[in-house]
Amino acid sequence: MLPCNCPSCQSRLNVRSLKCENCGTEVNGNYELPVWLQLSQPEQDFILLFVKSSGSLKEMAARMKLSYPTVRNLLNEIINKLGSYEK
């Protein structure tokens, strides 16, 4: 998993360099990570399942073997977390 926070001070990390493994081209700069990459792996997995389920929380609940209200609460937590990343 991609680290998103500094291990020393917990500030958000930015991407400084990207490299093509095929030809060796390297792009340097100071780029912010996309918001969805700043979520935890389980949160990213939840969003992926949400998309694959066409946004059906009922279907997600069945696939995750959780109650509908539990899945709704998980979604609300992610929505709130995403809101905290707004500038």
DSSP file (Angstrom, degrees, kcal/mol; ACC not computed):
  #  RESIDUE AA STRUCTURE BP1 BP2  ACC     N-H-->O    O-->H-N    N-H-->O    O-->H-N    TCO  KAPPA ALPHA  PHI   PSI    X-CA   Y-CA   Z-CA
    1    1 A M              0   0    0      0, 0.0    39,-0.0     0, 0.0    40,-0.0   0.000 360.0 360.0 360.0 142.6    0.0    0.0    0.0
    2    2 A L        -     0   0    0      1,-0.1     2,-0.2    35,-0.1     0, 0.0  -0.539 360.0-121.0 -71.3 127.0    1.2    3.5   -0.8
    3    3 A P        +     0   0    0      0, 0.0    -1,-0.1     0, 0.0     3,-0.1  -0.518  31.7 177.4 -69.9 138.1    2.2    5.5    2.2
    4    4 A C        +     0   0    0     -2,-0.2     9,-3.2     1,-0.1     2,-0.4   0.615  58.8  52.9-114.3 -21.5    0.1    8.7    2.5
    5    5 A N  B    S-A   12   0A   0      7,-0.3     7,-0.2     3,-0.0    -1,-0.1  -0.914  87.8-103.4-123.1 147.3    1.3   10.2    5.8
    6    6 A C     >  -     0   0    0      5,-3.2     4,-1.8    -2,-0.4    -2,-0.0  -0.440  23.7-141.3 -63.2 130.8    4.8   11.1    7.0
    7    7 A P  T  4 S+     0   0    0      0, 0.0    -1,-0.1     0, 0.0    -2,-0.0   0.719  98.6  46.0 -68.5 -18.3    6.0    8.5    9.6
    8    8 A S  T  4 S+     0   0    0      3,-0.1    -2,-0.0     1,-0.0    -3,-0.0   0.917 133.7   6.4 -88.3 -49.4    7.5   11.2   11.7
    9    9 A C  T  4 S-     0   0    0      2,-0.1     3,-0.1     3,-0.0    -1,-0.0   0.456  88.8-123.4-119.0  -2.4    4.9   14.0   11.9
   10   10 A Q     <  +     0   0    0     -4,-1.8     3,-0.1     1,-0.2     2,-0.0   0.545  59.6 146.3  69.5   9.9    1.8   12.4   10.2
   11   11 A S        -     0   0    0      1,-0.1    -5,-3.2    -6,-0.1    -1,-0.2  -0.369  60.6 -87.1 -68.5 157.5    1.5   15.2    7.6
   12   12 A R  B     -A    5   0A   0     -7,-0.2     2,-0.3    -3,-0.1    -7,-0.3  -0.432  42.3-134.2 -67.4 138.0    0.3   14.3    4.2
   13   13 A L        -     0   0    0     -9,-3.2    20,-0.5    -2,-0.1     2,-0.3  -0.654  14.4-151.1 -89.1 149.8    2.9   13.1    1.8
   14   14 A N  E     -B   32   0B   0     -2,-0.3     2,-0.4    18,-0.1    18,-0.2  -0.824  24.4-106.0-113.0 158.1    3.1   14.3   -1.8
   15   15 A V  E     +B   31   0B   0     16,-3.3    16,-3.0    -2,-0.3     3,-0.1  -0.714  35.6 175.4 -82.7 132.0    4.5   12.4   -4.8
   16   16 A R  E     +     0   0B   0     -2,-0.4    13,-2.5     1,-0.3     2,-0.3   0.700  61.6  20.3-107.8 -28.6    7.8   13.8   -5.9
   17   17 A S  E     -B   28   0B   0     11,-0.2     2,-0.4    14,-0.1    -1,-0.3  -0.999  51.5-168.8-149.2 140.2    8.9   11.5   -8.7
   18   18 A L  E     -B   27   0B   0      9,-2.4     9,-3.1    -2,-0.3     2,-0.4  -0.991  15.3-166.0-126.7 138.8    7.3    9.0  -11.1
   19   19 A K  E     -B   26   0B   0     -2,-0.4     2,-0.6     7,-0.2     7,-0.2  -0.985  20.4-133.0-132.8 134.5    9.4    6.6  -13.2
   20   20 A C     >  -     0   0    0      5,-3.1     4,-1.9    -2,-0.4     5,-0.0  -0.746  12.8-158.8 -80.9 119.5    8.7    4.4  -16.2
   21   21 A E  T  4 S+     0   0    0     -2,-0.6    -1,-0.2     1,-0.2     0, 0.0   0.714  87.7  57.0 -71.7 -19.8   10.1    1.0  -15.5
   22   22 A N  T  4 S+     0   0    0      1,-0.1    -1,-0.2     3,-0.1    -2,-0.0   0.951 127.1   7.7 -77.1 -51.7   10.1    0.3  -19.3
   23   23 A C  T  4 S-     0   0    0      2,-0.1    -2,-0.2     0, 0.0    -1,-0.1   0.537  94.9-117.7-112.8  -8.7   12.2    3.1  -20.6
   24   24 A G     <  +     0   0    0     -4,-1.9    -3,-0.1     1,-0.3     2,-0.0   0.447  55.8 155.4  87.3  -0.8   13.6    4.8  -17.5
   25   25 A T        -     0   0    0     -6,-0.1    -5,-3.1    -5,-0.0     2,-0.4  -0.376  25.6-159.9 -60.3 137.0   11.9    8.2  -18.1
   26   26 A E  E     -B   19   0B   0     -7,-0.2     2,-0.5    -2,-0.0    -7,-0.2  -0.979  11.3-158.9-125.9 135.3   11.4   10.0  -14.9
   27   27 A V  E     -B   18   0B   0     -9,-3.1    -9,-2.4    -2,-0.4     2,-0.4  -0.961  14.7-167.7-112.4 123.6    9.0   12.9  -14.1
   28   28 A N  E     +B   17   0B   0     -2,-0.5     2,-0.3   -11,-0.2   -11,-0.2  -0.866  30.3 100.1-114.0 146.8    9.8   15.0  -11.1
   29   29 A G  E    S-     0   0B   0    -13,-2.5     2,-0.4    -2,-0.4    -2,-0.0  -0.954  71.5 -77.5 174.0-158.3    7.7   17.6   -9.4
   30   30 A N  E     +     0   0B   0     -2,-0.3     2,-0.4     2,-0.0   -14,-0.2  -0.851  52.7 171.2-135.1  97.0    5.5   18.0   -6.3
   31   31 A Y  E     -B   15   0B   0    -16,-3.0   -16,-3.3    -2,-0.4     2,-0.2  -0.895  29.3-128.9-116.5 134.8    2.1   16.3   -6.8
   32   32 A E  E     -B   14   0B   0     -2,-0.4   -18,-0.1   -18,-0.2     3,-0.1  -0.532  32.1-110.5 -75.3 146.4   -0.7   15.8   -4.3
   33   33 A L        -     0   0    0    -20,-0.5     5,-0.1    -2,-0.2    -1,-0.1  -0.517  39.9 -99.4 -70.6 141.9   -2.0   12.2   -4.1
   34   34 A P    >>  -     0   0    0      0, 0.0     3,-1.2     0, 0.0     4,-0.6  -0.330  35.0-113.4 -58.4 148.3   -5.6   11.8   -5.4
   35   35 A V  G >4 S+     0   0    0      1,-0.3     3,-1.6     2,-0.2     4,-0.4   0.876 114.2  56.5 -54.0 -44.1   -8.1   11.8   -2.5
   36   36 A W  G >4 S+     0   0    0      1,-0.3     3,-0.8     2,-0.2    -1,-0.3   0.776 102.1  56.9 -65.5 -24.2   -9.1    8.2   -3.0
   37   37 A L  G <4 S+     0   0    0     -3,-1.2    -1,-0.3     1,-0.2    -2,-0.2   0.633  97.6  63.2 -79.1 -11.9   -5.5    7.1   -2.6
   38   38 A Q  G << S+     0   0    0     -3,-1.6    -1,-0.2    -4,-0.6    -2,-0.2   0.530  87.6  92.0 -86.4  -6.7   -5.4    8.8    0.8
   39   39 A L  S <  S-     0   0    0     -3,-0.8    39,-0.0    -4,-0.4    -3,-0.0  -0.468  89.5 -96.5 -80.7 159.1   -8.1    6.4    2.0
   40   40 A S     >  -     0   0    0     -2,-0.1     4,-2.4     1,-0.1     5,-0.2  -0.261  36.9-105.5 -68.0 162.8   -7.2    3.1    3.8
   41   41 A Q  H  > S+     0   0    0      1,-0.2     4,-2.7     2,-0.2     5,-0.2   0.914 121.8  51.5 -59.7 -43.8   -7.1   -0.1    1.7
   42   42 A P  H  > S+     0   0    0      0, 0.0     4,-2.0     0, 0.0    -1,-0.2   0.886 110.7  49.5 -61.6 -35.0  -10.4   -1.4    3.2
   43   43 A E  H  > S+     0   0    0      2,-0.2     4,-2.1     1,-0.2    -2,-0.2   0.895 111.1  48.8 -68.8 -39.2  -12.0    2.0    2.3
   44   44 A Q  H  X S+     0   0    0     -4,-2.4     4,-2.3     2,-0.2    -1,-0.2   0.908 111.0  50.7 -64.5 -41.1  -10.7    1.8   -1.2
   45   45 A D  H  X S+     0   0    0     -4,-2.7     4,-2.4     1,-0.2    -2,-0.2   0.886 108.3  53.1 -62.8 -38.8  -12.0   -1.8   -1.4
   46   46 A F  H  X S+     0   0    0     -4,-2.0     4,-2.5     2,-0.2    -2,-0.2   0.929 109.3  48.1 -61.6 -46.2  -15.4   -0.6   -0.2
   47   47 A I  H  X S+     0   0    0     -4,-2.1     4,-2.3     2,-0.2    -2,-0.2   0.903 110.6  51.7 -63.1 -41.4  -15.5    2.1   -2.9
   48   48 A L  H  X S+     0   0    0     -4,-2.3     4,-2.6     1,-0.2    -1,-0.2   0.927 111.7  46.1 -60.8 -45.0  -14.5   -0.5   -5.6
   49   49 A L  H  X S+     0   0    0     -4,-2.4     4,-1.9     2,-0.2    -2,-0.2   0.878 109.2  56.6 -64.7 -37.3  -17.3   -2.9   -4.5
   50   50 A F  H  <>S+     0   0    0     -4,-2.5     5,-3.1     2,-0.2     6,-0.3   0.923 110.7  43.5 -58.6 -45.9  -19.7    0.1   -4.4
   51   51 A V  H ><5S+     0   0    0     -4,-2.3     3,-2.0     1,-0.2    -2,-0.2   0.931 112.9  51.0 -66.5 -46.0  -18.9    0.8   -8.1
   52   52 A K  H 3<5S+     0   0    0     -4,-2.6    -1,-0.2     1,-0.3    -2,-0.2   0.784 109.7  51.9 -62.5 -26.2  -19.1   -2.9   -9.0
   53   53 A S  T ><5S-     0   0    0     -4,-1.9     3,-1.9    -5,-0.2    -1,-0.3   0.247 115.3-117.9 -92.5  12.3  -22.5   -3.1   -7.3
   54   54 A S  T < 5 -     0   0    0     -3,-2.0    -3,-0.2     1,-0.3    -2,-0.1   0.804  69.8 -59.5  54.5  32.0  -23.7   -0.1   -9.3
   55   55 A G  T 3 <S+     0   0    0     -5,-3.1     2,-0.9     1,-0.2    -1,-0.3   0.608  95.2 147.9  77.1  11.7  -24.2    1.8   -6.0
   56   56 A S    <>  -     0   0    0     -3,-1.9     4,-2.2    -6,-0.3    -1,-0.2  -0.705  27.9-173.9 -85.0 106.6  -26.6   -0.7   -4.6
   57   57 A L  H  > S+     0   0    0     -2,-0.9     4,-2.7     1,-0.2    -1,-0.2   0.822  86.1  58.9 -67.7 -29.6  -26.1   -0.8   -0.8
   58   58 A K  H  > S+     0   0    0      2,-0.2     4,-1.8     1,-0.2    -1,-0.2   0.929 108.3  44.3 -63.3 -44.9  -28.5   -3.7   -0.7
   59   59 A E  H  > S+     0   0    0      2,-0.2     4,-2.5     1,-0.2    -2,-0.2   0.901 113.1  51.8 -66.0 -40.5  -26.3   -5.8   -3.0
   60   60 A M  H  X S+     0   0    0     -4,-2.2     4,-2.9     1,-0.2     5,-0.2   0.922 106.7  53.4 -61.9 -43.4  -23.2   -4.7   -1.1
   61   61 A A  H  X>S+     0   0    0     -4,-2.7     5,-2.2     1,-0.2     4,-0.9   0.910 111.0  46.8 -58.5 -42.6  -24.8   -5.8    2.2
   62   62 A A  H  <5S+     0   0    0     -4,-1.8     3,-0.4     2,-0.2    -1,-0.2   0.928 114.7  45.8 -65.6 -44.6  -25.5   -9.2    0.7
   63   63 A R  H  <5S+     0   0    0     -4,-2.5    -2,-0.2     1,-0.2    -1,-0.2   0.850 118.5  42.1 -67.9 -33.9  -22.0   -9.6   -0.7
   64   64 A M  H  <5S-     0   0    0     -4,-2.9    -1,-0.2    -5,-0.2    -2,-0.2   0.546 105.9-127.8 -88.9  -7.4  -20.3   -8.4    2.5
   65   65 A K  T  <5 +     0   0    0     -4,-0.9     2,-0.3    -3,-0.4    -3,-0.2   0.913  68.8 122.9  57.6  44.6  -22.6  -10.4    4.7
   66   66 A L      < -     0   0    0     -5,-2.2    -1,-0.2    -6,-0.2    -2,-0.1  -0.856  68.7 -93.3-127.1 163.4  -23.5   -7.3    6.7
   67   67 A S     >  -     0   0    0     -2,-0.3     4,-2.2     1,-0.1     5,-0.2  -0.421  34.6-115.1 -74.9 155.4  -26.7   -5.6    7.5
   68   68 A Y  H  > S+     0   0    0      1,-0.2     4,-2.7     2,-0.2     5,-0.2   0.923 116.2  52.3 -55.8 -47.6  -27.9   -2.7    5.3
   69   69 A P  H  > S+     0   0    0      0, 0.0     4,-2.3     0, 0.0    -1,-0.2   0.864 108.2  52.0 -60.7 -33.8  -27.5   -0.1    8.1
   70   70 A T  H  > S+     0   0    0      2,-0.2     4,-2.2     1,-0.2    -2,-0.2   0.929 111.3  45.8 -65.6 -44.5  -24.0   -1.3    8.8
   71   71 A V  H  X S+     0   0    0     -4,-2.2     4,-2.3     1,-0.2    -1,-0.2   0.901 111.8  52.3 -65.0 -40.4  -23.0   -0.8    5.1
   72   72 A R  H  X S+     0   0    0     -4,-2.7     4,-2.5     1,-0.2    -1,-0.2   0.901 109.3  50.0 -61.1 -41.3  -24.8    2.6    5.1
   73   73 A N  H  X S+     0   0    0     -4,-2.3     4,-2.3     2,-0.2    -2,-0.2   0.889 108.7  51.9 -65.4 -39.2  -22.8    3.6    8.1
   74   74 A L  H  X S+     0   0    0     -4,-2.2     4,-1.9     2,-0.2    -2,-0.2   0.921 110.8  48.2 -61.7 -43.3  -19.5    2.5    6.4
   75   75 A L  H  X S+     0   0    0     -4,-2.3     4,-2.7     1,-0.2    -2,-0.2   0.921 110.1  51.7 -62.8 -43.8  -20.4    4.6    3.4
   76   76 A N  H  X S+     0   0    0     -4,-2.5     4,-2.6     1,-0.2    -1,-0.2   0.886 107.5  53.1 -60.5 -39.1  -21.3    7.6    5.6
   77   77 A E  H  X S+     0   0    0     -4,-2.3     4,-2.3     2,-0.2    -1,-0.2   0.909 110.8  46.4 -62.7 -41.7  -17.9    7.3    7.3
   78   78 A I  H  X S+     0   0    0     -4,-1.9     4,-2.8     2,-0.2     5,-0.2   0.911 111.3  52.0 -67.4 -42.0  -16.1    7.3    3.9
   79   79 A I  H  X S+     0   0    0     -4,-2.7     4,-2.0     1,-0.2    -2,-0.2   0.929 111.7  47.0 -59.1 -45.4  -18.2   10.3    2.8
   80   80 A N  H  X S+     0   0    0     -4,-2.6     4,-1.2     2,-0.2    -1,-0.2   0.898 112.1  50.0 -62.7 -41.2  -17.3   12.2    5.9
   81   81 A K  H  X S+     0   0    0     -4,-2.3     4,-0.5     1,-0.2     3,-0.5   0.914 109.9  50.3 -64.8 -42.7  -13.6   11.3    5.5
   82   82 A L  H >< S+     0   0    0     -4,-2.8     3,-1.1     1,-0.2     4,-0.3   0.868 106.5  56.6 -63.0 -36.4  -13.6   12.5    1.9
   83   83 A G  H >< S+     0   0    0     -4,-2.0     3,-1.1     1,-0.2    -1,-0.2   0.807  99.1  60.0 -63.9 -29.6  -15.2   15.7    3.0
   84   84 A S  H 3< S+     0   0    0     -4,-1.2    -1,-0.2    -3,-0.5    -2,-0.2   0.653  97.0  61.5 -74.6 -14.0  -12.3   16.3    5.4
   85   85 A Y  T << S+     0   0    0     -3,-1.1    -1,-0.2    -4,-0.5    -2,-0.2   0.534  77.6 116.0 -87.6  -6.4   -9.9   16.3    2.5
   86   86 A E    <         0   0    0     -3,-1.1    -3,-0.0    -4,-0.3     0, 0.0  -0.298 360.0 360.0 -63.7 146.9  -11.5   19.3    0.8
   87   87 A K              0   0    0      0, 0.0    -1,-0.1     0, 0.0    -3,-0.0   0.452 360.0 360.0 -86.4 360.0   -9.4   22.4    0.5
